[in-house]
Amino acid sequence: MFEERVNKNREVWEDWTHLHLDTESDYQKEIQAFEAGESTLSEIVLEEVGDVQDKALLHLMCHFGLDTLSWAKHGARVTGIDFSSASIAAAKNLASTHGINAEFVCVDVYDLPESFLRQFDVVYAEGGILMWLPDIHNFAKVVARCLKPGGLFYLRDSHPFRRVIFPLVMDGHGELRQYHYFSQEPIRVDMRGSYAQPLSDAYHSVYFWVHGIGEIITALSAVGLRIEFLHEFPKVYENFPTTLQANRGQFEQHILHNFAIPDTFSIRATLITSS
C-alpha cells in the first residue's frame, strides 16, 4: 500500500511538472525572475543556511530545480534529486540553457542510501515536501547518510499545527476531507489542477501525510543530528470569527478577533554522528 500511494503521487508529479511549466501557474513568476538573474531563495533561507561558497549541496525533492540552480549562483556545487523524470528533465534543461554547472538525478529520496556513494556539506529541503513523505524516520536516516560529519541539514516547510486549527479541506469535487494531526495514515484528496495551478480542468488523486513537530524533531535527533534551532513564522488572521460558550448551552455568536498561528517553520541541524 505504501509503494502504491507513492507511485500514484509520482504519476501526479509527472503531470504537474508539465502543468507548472506550460501554463500560467504560480511558477511562471519565479521562472521569469530566475531568467532575469534573480535568486528564487528567500532572504530568510539565505540567512539561515549561511555561506555555501564551494560547498557540496544536495537538494532533496527539487522539482525542476529553480532553488537548486539558485544555490549554484550563490557558489555551491549542487546536486538536485526528484522522483519525477519530467521534473529532472526540466531541471537539466534549465541548467543547460543558463550555463549552470549542476547535477540532477531522478531517484526517490528513500533510495538515496543505495544510489549515492558520496556525502555533502549541506542537505537542503524546502517548500511543502513533508506532506509527500510516508515515513519521516527513514527520511531522517537518508539525510544523515548523505551528510558529511559536521554537515548541515536545513528544512523549511509548512507548519503542521495548521492542521489542528484548520483540519478540513474541500477537494476538487466539492467533497470535504479531514486531516488528523496524529494520524499514521495519509489523507486522499482529489485535486483540481495543482497547488500552483488550481484552474486546470484535470483532476488528480493525491495522498498527503501529516508529521507533527515532535515526530520531526525526534526523527532527526535519533540519527545523530543536533538541532541548532527551530524557528516558527506566523500567519495573522484579522477579524476571525469564534463562537464562545458563556454558560452551559449558551453561546456568544461569532466574536471577531485577530489571532496568529504558526504558518511555516525552519530547522537547522548539524550531523554529530552517523546513524
C-alpha positions as CSV (number, residue, x, y, z in Angstrom):
1,M,0.0,0.0,0.0
2,F,2.9,2.4,0.9
3,E,4.5,1.9,-2.6
4,E,1.2,2.1,-4.4
5,R,0.5,5.5,-2.9
6,V,4.0,6.8,-3.6
7,N,3.8,5.6,-7.2
8,K,0.4,7.3,-7.6
9,N,1.9,10.6,-6.3
10,R,4.8,10.2,-8.7
11,E,2.4,9.9,-11.6
12,V,0.7,13.1,-10.4
13,W,4.1,15.0,-10.3
14,E,4.9,13.9,-13.9
15,D,1.7,15.6,-15.0
16,W,2.1,18.6,-12.6
17,T,5.6,19.4,-14.0
18,H,4.1,19.9,-17.4
19,L,1.2,21.9,-15.9
20,H,3.6,24.1,-14.0
21,L,5.9,24.8,-17.0
22,D,3.3,25.0,-19.8
23,T,0.5,27.1,-18.2
24,E,0.2,30.3,-16.3
25,S,1.0,28.7,-12.9
26,D,2.4,30.4,-9.9
27,Y,5.8,29.2,-11.0
28,Q,5.8,31.5,-14.0
29,K,6.8,34.5,-12.0
30,E,9.6,32.5,-10.3
31,I,10.9,31.3,-13.7
32,Q,10.8,34.8,-15.1
33,A,12.7,36.2,-12.1
34,F,15.3,33.4,-12.3
35,E,15.8,34.1,-16.0
36,A,16.2,37.8,-15.2
37,G,19.1,36.9,-12.9
38,E,17.3,36.8,-9.6
39,S,17.6,34.1,-6.9
40,T,14.4,32.2,-6.0
41,L,15.7,31.8,-2.5
42,S,14.2,34.0,0.2
43,E,16.2,36.2,2.4
44,I,15.2,34.2,5.4
45,V,16.5,31.0,3.8
46,L,19.8,32.6,2.7
47,E,20.4,34.0,6.2
48,E,19.5,30.8,8.0
49,V,21.6,28.5,5.8
50,G,24.5,30.8,5.6
51,D,27.5,30.8,3.2
52,V,27.6,27.9,0.7
53,Q,30.6,29.0,-1.3
54,D,32.4,25.9,-2.7
55,K,30.2,23.6,-0.5
56,A,28.7,20.4,-1.9
57,L,24.9,20.9,-1.6
58,L,22.2,18.3,-2.1
59,H,18.7,19.5,-2.7
60,L,16.1,16.9,-1.9
61,M,12.8,16.7,-3.8
62,C,13.9,19.7,-6.0
63,H,11.0,19.7,-8.6
64,F,12.5,21.4,-11.7
65,G,15.4,22.8,-9.8
66,L,15.0,26.6,-9.5
67,D,16.2,26.6,-5.9
68,T,19.0,24.2,-6.8
69,L,20.3,26.4,-9.5
70,S,19.9,29.5,-7.3
71,W,22.2,27.8,-4.8
72,A,24.7,27.3,-7.6
73,K,24.6,31.0,-8.3
74,H,25.5,31.5,-4.6
75,G,28.6,29.4,-5.1
76,A,27.5,25.9,-4.1
77,R,28.4,22.7,-6.0
78,V,24.8,21.5,-6.4
79,T,23.0,18.2,-6.9
80,G,19.2,18.0,-7.1
81,I,17.1,14.9,-6.8
82,D,13.5,14.2,-7.5
83,F,11.4,11.1,-8.2
84,S,9.7,12.8,-11.3
85,S,11.5,12.2,-14.5
86,A,9.7,15.1,-16.1
87,S,10.9,17.4,-13.3
88,I,14.5,16.3,-13.6
89,A,14.4,16.7,-17.4
90,A,13.2,20.2,-17.0
91,A,15.9,21.0,-14.4
92,K,18.6,19.7,-16.7
93,N,17.2,21.9,-19.5
94,L,17.2,25.0,-17.3
95,A,20.8,24.3,-16.2
96,S,21.9,23.8,-19.8
97,T,20.0,26.9,-21.0
98,H,21.6,29.1,-18.4
99,G,25.1,27.6,-18.4
100,I,25.0,26.5,-14.8
101,N,27.0,23.5,-13.6
102,A,24.6,21.3,-11.8
103,E,23.8,17.6,-11.4
104,F,20.3,16.3,-11.4
105,V,19.3,12.7,-10.7
106,C,15.9,11.1,-11.0
107,V,15.6,8.9,-7.9
108,D,13.2,8.5,-5.0
109,V,14.5,10.1,-1.8
110,Y,14.2,6.8,0.0
111,D,16.5,5.1,-2.5
112,L,19.4,7.5,-1.9
113,P,21.4,5.4,0.5
114,E,21.8,2.8,-2.3
115,S,22.1,5.3,-5.1
116,F,24.7,7.8,-3.7
117,L,28.2,6.9,-2.6
118,R,29.3,10.4,-1.7
119,Q,28.4,12.8,1.1
120,F,27.5,16.5,1.2
121,D,28.3,19.6,3.2
122,V,24.7,20.7,3.1
123,V,21.4,18.8,2.6
124,Y,18.6,21.2,1.8
125,A,14.8,20.7,1.7
126,E,12.2,23.4,1.4
127,G,8.7,24.1,0.3
128,G,5.9,21.6,1.1
129,I,7.9,18.4,1.0
130,L,6.9,16.7,4.3
131,M,3.4,16.0,3.2
132,W,4.7,13.7,0.5
133,L,6.8,11.6,2.9
134,P,5.1,8.5,4.2
135,D,8.0,7.7,6.7
136,I,9.7,10.7,8.4
137,H,12.1,8.4,10.3
138,N,13.6,6.8,7.2
139,F,13.7,10.2,5.6
140,A,15.9,11.4,8.6
141,K,18.2,8.3,8.0
142,V,18.6,9.4,4.4
143,V,19.6,12.9,5.5
144,A,22.2,11.6,7.9
145,R,23.5,9.1,5.3
146,C,24.1,11.9,2.8
147,L,25.8,14.4,5.2
148,K,29.5,14.6,6.0
149,P,30.3,14.6,9.7
150,G,29.6,18.2,10.8
151,G,27.5,18.8,7.8
152,L,24.3,20.9,7.8
153,F,20.7,19.9,7.3
154,Y,18.2,22.7,6.6
155,L,14.5,22.3,6.3
156,R,11.8,24.9,5.8
157,D,8.2,23.8,5.4
158,S,4.5,24.4,6.2
159,H,3.8,24.2,9.9
160,P,1.8,21.1,10.7
161,F,-0.1,22.9,13.5
162,R,-2.2,24.5,10.8
163,R,-4.0,21.1,10.6
164,V,-5.0,21.4,14.2
165,I,-6.8,24.8,13.6
166,F,-7.9,24.0,10.0
167,P,-8.3,20.2,9.7
168,L,-10.8,20.3,6.9
169,V,-10.1,20.8,3.2
170,M,-12.5,20.9,0.2
171,D,-11.4,18.7,-2.7
172,G,-11.8,19.5,-6.4
173,H,-15.2,17.8,-6.4
174,G,-16.5,19.8,-3.5
175,E,-16.2,17.0,-1.0
176,L,-14.8,17.5,2.5
177,R,-11.6,15.8,3.5
178,Q,-10.2,15.9,7.1
179,Y,-6.6,15.8,8.2
180,H,-5.7,14.4,11.6
181,Y,-2.5,15.8,13.3
182,F,-1.6,12.4,14.8
183,S,-2.8,10.1,12.0
184,Q,-0.4,7.5,10.8
185,E,-2.4,7.1,7.6
186,P,-2.4,9.5,4.6
187,I,-5.4,11.6,3.5
188,R,-6.5,11.2,-0.1
189,V,-7.6,14.4,-1.8
190,D,-8.9,14.7,-5.3
191,M,-7.4,17.9,-6.5
192,R,-8.4,20.1,-9.4
193,G,-5.2,21.1,-11.2
194,S,-2.4,21.6,-8.7
195,Y,-1.5,23.8,-5.8
196,A,0.2,26.1,-8.3
197,Q,-2.4,25.9,-11.0
198,P,-5.8,25.3,-9.5
199,L,-7.8,26.4,-12.6
200,S,-6.8,23.4,-14.7
201,D,-9.6,21.1,-15.8
202,A,-7.5,18.0,-14.9
203,Y,-8.2,16.1,-11.6
204,H,-5.7,14.1,-9.7
205,S,-6.0,11.9,-6.6
206,V,-3.0,12.6,-4.3
207,Y,-2.0,11.3,-0.9
208,F,-0.8,13.6,1.9
209,W,0.9,12.6,5.2
210,V,0.9,14.8,8.3
211,H,4.0,14.8,10.5
212,G,3.9,16.6,13.8
213,I,6.7,18.8,15.1
214,G,7.6,16.3,17.8
215,E,7.8,13.5,15.3
216,I,10.1,15.5,13.0
217,I,12.5,16.6,15.8
218,T,12.6,13.1,17.3
219,A,13.4,11.5,14.0
220,L,16.2,14.0,13.2
221,S,17.7,13.7,16.7
222,A,17.6,9.9,16.6
223,V,20.0,9.8,13.6
224,G,22.7,12.0,15.2
225,L,21.6,15.4,14.1
226,R,22.0,18.2,16.7
227,I,19.2,20.7,16.4
228,E,20.6,24.2,16.2
229,F,17.3,26.0,16.0
230,L,13.6,25.5,15.3
231,H,12.1,28.8,14.1
232,E,8.4,29.3,13.6
233,F,6.9,32.0,11.4
234,P,3.3,33.3,11.9
235,K,0.3,33.9,9.8
236,V,-2.1,36.6,11.1
237,Y,-5.8,36.4,10.7
238,E,-7.8,39.6,11.1
239,N,-11.5,39.7,12.2
240,F,-11.6,35.9,12.6
241,P,-15.0,34.6,13.9
242,T,-15.0,32.5,17.1
243,T,-18.0,31.1,18.9
244,L,-17.6,31.1,22.7
245,Q,-19.6,29.2,25.3
246,A,-20.7,31.7,28.0
247,N,-22.8,29.2,30.1
248,R,-23.8,25.6,29.5
249,G,-25.8,25.5,26.4
250,Q,-25.4,29.3,25.8
251,F,-23.1,30.7,23.2
252,E,-21.8,34.1,22.2
253,Q,-22.0,34.1,18.4
254,H,-19.1,35.0,16.2
255,I,-16.8,37.0,18.3
256,L,-14.5,38.8,15.8
257,H,-10.8,39.0,16.8
258,N,-7.3,38.9,15.4
259,F,-5.1,35.9,16.0
260,A,-1.9,34.3,14.7
261,I,-0.9,30.7,14.2
262,P,2.4,29.1,13.1
263,D,2.4,29.2,9.3
264,T,5.8,27.9,8.4
265,F,8.8,26.6,10.3
266,S,12.5,26.1,9.7
267,I,15.0,23.7,11.3
268,R,18.8,23.8,11.1
269,A,20.7,20.8,12.4
270,T,24.3,19.5,12.3
271,L,25.4,15.9,11.9
272,I,27.3,14.9,15.0
273,T,27.3,11.1,14.5
274,S,26.2,8.9,11.6
275,S,23.2,6.7,12.1
